[in-house]
Amino acid sequence: MIKRFFTVLSFVALFLKTQAQVIGKPFPDMVAETVDDRKVNLPQDIKGKYTLLGLAYSKKSEDDLNTWFSPIYSKFIQKPTGMMVGLGYDVNIYFVPMFTGINAAATGTAKRKALKNTDPKLLPYILFYKGELKKYKDALDFERKDIPYFFVLDADGKIVFATDGAYSDDKMESIESVIDN
């Protein structure tokens, strides 16, 4: 029992250390594309307001990335109606599947699949990255390829919050808290 406690404690400490290492750093330059091949330069093209980025670089991590689509759409993208009009968020949102190494050749197929299988109202929030991974693994502390990573950037493109893994209400509350402040 004690051994298990220290194993869990070690994991939590590693998680907090890893996340803390990226806080305050500028998000590294990345050129990504929309499904219709329009280039988006991160963070340059998104400066001026808060941005939530979700990045995934394996099939398993994409599955967990997908758990975030509906909650993020409901919370940050969908326009409030009725008495809630005017109370929504003004934040950039992008989900970024990353195609690297031999998988880079699958980018076109992934775009076509997204066009066919993704709700059209979500398509503007999906970017595709094709290229090198090492730069981002080093800068963003991508330790595990089987989980997605999420970053909240401030208006200047600096990382102010980071989390990873599948969606949870606690993670969403933390993201909201950072954006609300």
Phi and psi in degrees as GROMACS dihedral restraints (atoms count N, CA, C in turn):
[ dihedral_restraints ]
;  ai    aj    ak    al  type     phi  dphi    fc
    3     4     5     6     1   -66.1    20    10
    4     5     6     7     1   -39.9    20    10
    6     7     8     9     1   -60.7    20    10
    7     8     9    10     1   -43.5    20    10
    9    10    11    12     1   -62.8    20    10
   10    11    12    13     1   -41.8    20    10
   12    13    14    15     1   -58.0    20    10
   13    14    15    16     1   -46.3    20    10
   15    16    17    18     1   -69.8    20    10
   16    17    18    19     1   -30.7    20    10
   18    19    20    21     1   -64.6    20    10
   19    20    21    22     1   -46.9    20    10
   21    22    23    24     1   -63.2    20    10
   22    23    24    25     1   -44.2    20    10
   24    25    26    27     1   -60.5    20    10
   25    26    27    28     1   -41.5    20    10
   27    28    29    30     1   -63.2    20    10
   28    29    30    31     1   -42.0    20    10
   30    31    32    33     1   -62.2    20    10
   31    32    33    34     1   -45.8    20    10
   33    34    35    36     1   -60.9    20    10
   34    35    36    37     1   -43.7    20    10
   36    37    38    39     1   -62.9    20    10
   37    38    39    40     1   -42.3    20    10
   39    40    41    42     1   -63.3    20    10
   40    41    42    43     1   -43.9    20    10
   42    43    44    45     1   -59.5    20    10
   43    44    45    46     1   -49.2    20    10
   45    46    47    48     1   -64.9    20    10
   46    47    48    49     1   -39.6    20    10
   48    49    50    51     1   -62.8    20    10
   49    50    51    52     1   -47.3    20    10
   51    52    53    54     1   -61.5    20    10
   52    53    54    55     1   -47.5    20    10
   54    55    56    57     1   -64.8    20    10
   55    56    57    58     1   -39.8    20    10
   57    58    59    60     1   -66.0    20    10
   58    59    60    61     1   -28.0    20    10
   60    61    62    63     1   -66.3    20    10
   61    62    63    64     1   -25.3    20    10
   63    64    65    66     1   -96.1    20    10
   64    65    66    67     1   -18.8    20    10
   66    67    68    69     1   -62.2    20    10
   67    68    69    70     1   130.6    20    10
   69    70    71    72     1    92.9    20    10
   70    71    72    73     1   -11.3    20    10
   72    73    74    75     1   -86.9    20    10
   73    74    75    76     1   149.5    20    10
   75    76    77    78     1   -70.1    20    10
   76    77    78    79     1   144.5    20    10
   78    79    80    81     1   -68.5    20    10
   79    80    81    82     1   133.2    20    10
   81    82    83    84     1   -67.1    20    10
   82    83    84    85     1   146.8    20    10
   84    85    86    87     1   -57.4    20    10
   85    86    87    88     1   135.9    20    10
   87    88    89    90     1  -147.0    20    10
   88    89    90    91     1   132.9    20    10
   90    91    92    93     1  -104.1    20    10
   91    92    93    94     1   119.5    20    10
   93    94    95    96     1  -124.1    20    10
   94    95    96    97     1   170.7    20    10
   96    97    98    99     1  -131.2    20    10
   97    98    99   100     1   149.7    20    10
   99   100   101   102     1   -79.9    20    10
  100   101   102   103     1   175.3    20    10
  102   103   104   105     1   -63.1    20    10
  103   104   105   106     1   -25.0    20    10
  105   106   107   108     1   -98.2    20    10
  106   107   108   109     1    23.2    20    10
  108   109   110   111     1    69.5    20    10
  109   110   111   112     1    16.9    20    10
  111   112   113   114     1   -77.4    20    10
  112   113   114   115     1   131.6    20    10
  114   115   116   117     1   -80.9    20    10
  115   116   117   118     1   139.7    20    10
  117   118   119   120     1  -128.0    20    10
  118   119   120   121     1   122.8    20    10
  120   121   122   123     1   -96.0    20    10
  121   122   123   124     1   111.6    20    10
  123   124   125   126     1   -96.0    20    10
  124   125   126   127     1   137.7    20    10
  126   127   128   129     1   -91.1    20    10
  127   128   129   130     1    -0.6    20    10
  129   130   131   132     1   -53.3    20    10
  130   131   132   133     1   -47.3    20    10
  132   133   134   135     1   -74.7    20    10
  133   134   135   136     1    -8.3    20    10
  135   136   137   138     1  -115.2    20    10
  136   137   138   139     1     5.1    20    10
  138   139   140   141     1   -66.4    20    10
  139   140   141   142     1   153.1    20    10
  141   142   143   144     1   115.9    20    10
  142   143   144   145     1   -19.7    20    10
  144   145   146   147     1  -154.1    20    10
  145   146   147   148     1   167.1    20    10
  147   148   149   150     1   -60.5    20    10
  148   149   150   151     1   148.6    20    10
  150   151   152   153     1  -135.9    20    10
  151   152   153   154     1   136.4    20    10
  153   154   155   156     1  -110.7    20    10
  154   155   156   157     1   120.2    20    10
  156   157   158   159     1  -115.6    20    10
  157   158   159   160     1   132.5    20    10
  159   160   161   162     1  -116.1    20    10
  160   161   162   163     1   121.9    20    10
  162   163   164   165     1  -118.6    20    10
  163   164   165   166     1   139.6    20    10
  165   166   167   168     1  -141.5    20    10
  166   167   168   169     1   138.0    20    10
  168   169   170   171     1  -128.5    20    10
  169   170   171   172     1    25.2    20    10
  171   172   173   174     1  -150.6    20    10
  172   173   174   175     1   163.2    20    10
  174   175   176   177     1   -60.1    20    10
  175   176   177   178     1   -44.5    20    10
  177   178   179   180     1   -60.5    20    10
  178   179   180   181     1   -43.0    20    10
  180   181   182   183     1   -68.8    20    10
  181   182   183   184     1   -30.6    20    10
  183   184   185   186     1   -64.4    20    10
  184   185   186   187     1   -36.3    20    10
  186   187   188   189     1   -60.5    20    10
  187   188   189   190     1   -45.1    20    10
  189   190   191   192     1   -68.8    20    10
  190   191   192   193     1   -35.9    20    10
  192   193   194   195     1   -58.2    20    10
  193   194   195   196     1   -40.1    20    10
  195   196   197   198     1   -62.9    20    10
  196   197   198   199     1   -24.2    20    10
  198   199   200   201     1   -66.7    20    10
  199   200   201   202     1   -16.7    20    10
  201   202   203   204     1   -89.0    20    10
  202   203   204   205     1   -21.3    20    10
  204   205   206   207     1   -52.3    20    10
  205   206   207   208     1   -59.1    20    10
  207   208   209   210     1   -63.3    20    10
  208   209   210   211     1   -48.9    20    10
  210   211   212   213     1   -62.5    20    10
  211   212   213   214     1   -39.0    20    10
  213   214   215   216     1   -69.5    20    10
  214   215   216   217     1   -40.1    20    10
  216   217   218   219     1   -59.0    20    10
  217   218   219   220     1   -48.4    20    10
  219   220   221   222     1   -62.4    20    10
  220   221   222   223     1   -39.8    20    10
  222   223   224   225     1   -82.0    20    10
  223   224   225   226     1   -43.8    20    10
  225   226   227   228     1  -114.0    20    10
  226   227   228   229     1   -20.9    20    10
  228   229   230   231     1  -106.1    20    10
  229   230   231   232     1   -48.9    20    10
  231   232   233   234     1   -59.3    20    10
  232   233   234   235     1   130.6    20    10
  234   235   236   237     1   -75.5    20    10
  235   236   237   238     1   130.2    20    10
  237   238   239   240     1   -62.6    20    10
  238   239   240   241     1   149.3    20    10
  240   241   242   243     1  -123.4    20    10
  241   242   243   244     1   172.6    20    10
  243   244   245   246     1    62.0    20    10
  244   245   246   247     1  -134.5    20    10
  246   247   248   249     1   -72.7    20    10
  247   248   249   250     1   -10.2    20    10
  249   250   251   252     1   -89.9    20    10
  250   251   252   253     1    -3.0    20    10
  252   253   254   255     1   -55.3    20    10
  253   254   255   256     1   135.6    20    10
  255   256   257   258     1    90.1    20    10
  256   257   258   259     1    -4.5    20    10
  258   259   260   261     1  -104.4    20    10
  259   260   261   262     1     9.8    20    10
  261   262   263   264     1   -77.6    20    10
  262   263   264   265     1   179.1    20    10
  264   265   266   267     1   -96.2    20    10
  265   266   267   268     1   147.2    20    10
  267   268   269   270     1  -114.1    20    10
  268   269   270   271     1    86.6    20    10
  270   271   272   273     1  -139.8    20    10
  271   272   273   274     1   143.2    20    10
  273   274   275   276     1   -77.7    20    10
  274   275   276   277     1   139.6    20    10
  276   277   278   279     1  -131.2    20    10
  277   278   279   280     1   128.9    20    10
  279   280   281   282     1  -143.2    20    10
  280   281   282   283     1   132.8    20    10
  282   283   284   285     1  -101.5    20    10
  283   284   285   286     1   129.5    20    10
  285   286   287   288     1  -127.2    20    10
  286   287   288   289     1    96.6    20    10
  288   289   290   291     1   -72.0    20    10
  289   290   291   292     1   134.6    20    10
  291   292   293   294     1  -108.7    20    10
  292   293   294   295     1   125.6    20    10
  294   295   296   297     1  -110.9    20    10
  295   296   297   298     1   114.4    20    10
  297   298   299   300     1  -130.3    20    10
  298   299   300   301     1   161.7    20    10
  300   301   302   303     1    57.7    20    10
  301   302   303   304     1  -137.0    20    10
  303   304   305   306     1   -64.7    20    10
  304   305   306   307     1   -26.3    20    10
  306   307   308   309     1   -73.3    20    10
  307   308   309   310     1   -12.7    20    10
  309   310   311   312     1   -59.2    20    10
  310   311   312   313     1   -29.5    20    10
  312   313   314   315     1   -65.8    20    10
  313   314   315   316     1   -18.4    20    10
  315   316   317   318     1   -86.7    20    10
  316   317   318   319     1     0.4    20    10
  318   319   320   321     1   -58.3    20    10
  319   320   321   322     1   -47.5    20    10
  321   322   323   324     1   -60.4    20    10
  322   323   324   325     1   -42.5    20    10
  324   325   326   327     1   -62.6    20    10
  325   326   327   328     1   -41.7    20    10
  327   328   329   330     1   -64.6    20    10
  328   329   330   331     1   -39.1    20    10
  330   331   332   333     1   -63.2    20    10
  331   332   333   334     1   -45.6    20    10
  333   334   335   336     1   -62.7    20    10
  334   335   336   337     1   -40.2    20    10
  336   337   338   339     1   -64.5    20    10
  337   338   339   340     1   -40.8    20    10
  339   340   341   342     1   -62.9    20    10
  340   341   342   343     1   -43.4    20    10
  342   343   344   345     1   -59.4    20    10
  343   344   345   346     1   -37.8    20    10
  345   346   347   348     1   -80.0    20    10
  346   347   348   349     1   -38.4    20    10
  348   349   350   351     1  -109.8    20    10
  349   350   351   352     1    -5.9    20    10
  351   352   353   354     1  -102.9    20    10
  352   353   354   355     1   140.8    20    10
  354   355   356   357     1   -54.2    20    10
  355   356   357   358     1   125.3    20    10
  357   358   359   360     1   -55.2    20    10
  358   359   360   361     1   -28.1    20    10
  360   361   362   363     1   -72.9    20    10
  361   362   363   364     1   -15.0    20    10
  363   364   365   366     1   -91.8    20    10
  364   365   366   367     1   -20.2    20    10
  366   367   368   369     1   -55.2    20    10
  367   368   369   370     1   -38.0    20    10
  369   370   371   372     1   -65.1    20    10
  370   371   372   373     1   -12.2    20    10
  372   373   374   375     1  -103.8    20    10
  373   374   375   376     1     8.8    20    10
  375   376   377   378     1  -112.5    20    10
  376   377   378   379     1   125.9    20    10
  378   379   380   381     1  -118.3    20    10
  379   380   381   382     1   149.8    20    10
  381   382   383   384     1  -116.0    20    10
  382   383   384   385     1   127.6    20    10
  384   385   386   387     1  -108.8    20    10
  385   386   387   388     1   132.6    20    10
  387   388   389   390     1  -128.5    20    10
  388   389   390   391     1   121.1    20    10
  390   391   392   393     1   158.3    20    10
  391   392   393   394     1  -151.0    20    10
  393   394   395   396     1   -75.3    20    10
  394   395   396   397     1   144.3    20    10
  396   397   398   399     1  -103.0    20    10
  397   398   399   400     1   -33.7    20    10
  399   400   401   402     1   -51.9    20    10
  400   401   402   403     1   -44.0    20    10
  402   403   404   405     1   -54.9    20    10
  403   404   405   406     1   -42.5    20    10
  405   406   407   408     1   -79.8    20    10
  406   407   408   409     1   -35.8    20    10
  408   409   410   411     1   -59.8    20    10
  409   410   411   412     1   -43.3    20    10
  411   412   413   414     1   -69.1    20    10
  412   413   414   415     1   -48.1    20    10
  414   415   416   417     1   -72.8    20    10
  415   416   417   418     1   -31.8    20    10
  417   418   419   420     1  -111.0    20    10
  418   419   420   421     1     6.7    20    10
  420   421   422   423     1    54.0    20    10
  421   422   423   424     1    49.6    20    10
  423   424   425   426     1   -73.8    20    10
  424   425   426   427     1    97.9    20    10
  426   427   428   429     1   -87.0    20    10
  427   428   429   430     1   -36.4    20    10
  429   430   431   432     1  -123.4    20    10
  430   431   432   433     1   130.4    20    10
  432   433   434   435     1   -80.7    20    10
  433   434   435   436     1   -11.2    20    10
  435   436   437   438     1   -91.5    20    10
  436   437   438   439     1     9.5    20    10
  438   439   440   441     1  -133.4    20    10
  439   440   441   442     1   151.3    20    10
  441   442   443   444     1   -83.4    20    10
  442   443   444   445     1   158.8    20    10
  444   445   446   447     1  -120.9    20    10
  445   446   447   448     1   139.0    20    10
  447   448   449   450     1  -122.7    20    10
  448   449   450   451     1   138.2    20    10
  450   451   452   453     1  -133.9    20    10
  451   452   453   454     1   134.4    20    10
  453   454   455   456     1  -102.3    20    10
  454   455   456   457     1   124.6    20    10
  456   457   458   459     1  -105.4    20    10
  457   458   459   460     1   143.6    20    10
  459   460   461   462     1   -79.4    20    10
  460   461   462   463     1  -176.3    20    10
  462   463   464   465     1   -63.4    20    10
  463   464   465   466     1   -17.7    20    10
  465   466   467   468     1   -97.8    20    10
  466   467   468   469     1     0.8    20    10
  468   469   470   471     1    87.8    20    10
  469   470   471   472     1    15.2    20    10
  471   472   473   474     1   -93.1    20    10
  472   473   474   475     1   140.2    20    10
  474   475   476   477     1   -73.2    20    10
  475   476   477   478     1   121.8    20    10
  477   478   479   480     1  -112.9    20    10
  478   479   480   481     1   -10.2    20    10
  480   481   482   483     1  -159.2    20    10
  481   482   483   484     1   146.7    20    10
  483   484   485   486     1  -144.0    20    10
  484   485   486   487     1   143.0    20    10
  486   487   488   489     1  -150.9    20    10
  487   488   489   490     1   175.1    20    10
  489   490   491   492     1  -151.7    20    10
  490   491   492   493     1   169.5    20    10
  492   493   494   495     1    93.6    20    10
  493   494   495   496     1  -172.3    20    10
  495   496   497   498     1   -68.4    20    10
  496   497   498   499     1   162.0    20    10
  498   499   500   501     1   -59.7    20    10
  499   500   501   502     1   143.7    20    10
  501   502   503   504     1  -148.0    20    10
  502   503   504   505     1   155.1    20    10
  504   505   506   507     1   -61.5    20    10
  505   506   507   508     1   -38.0    20    10
  507   508   509   510     1   -63.1    20    10
  508   509   510   511     1   -41.6    20    10
  510   511   512   513     1   -64.7    20    10
  511   512   513   514     1   -42.0    20    10
  513   514   515   516     1   -63.3    20    10
  514   515   516   517     1   -41.2    20    10
  516   517   518   519     1   -62.8    20    10
  517   518   519   520     1   -38.7    20    10
  519   520   521   522     1   -64.4    20    10
  520   521   522   523     1   -42.7    20    10
  522   523   524   525     1   -62.1    20    10
  523   524   525   526     1   -48.2    20    10
  525   526   527   528     1   -57.0    20    10
  526   527   528   529     1   -43.6    20    10
  528   529   530   531     1   -59.7    20    10
  529   530   531   532     1   -43.5    20    10
  531   532   533   534     1   -65.6    20    10
  532   533   534   535     1   -44.2    20    10
  534   535   536   537     1   -69.2    20    10
  535   536   537   538     1   -36.9    20    10
  537   538   539   540     1   -65.5    20    10
  538   539   540   541     1   -29.2    20    10
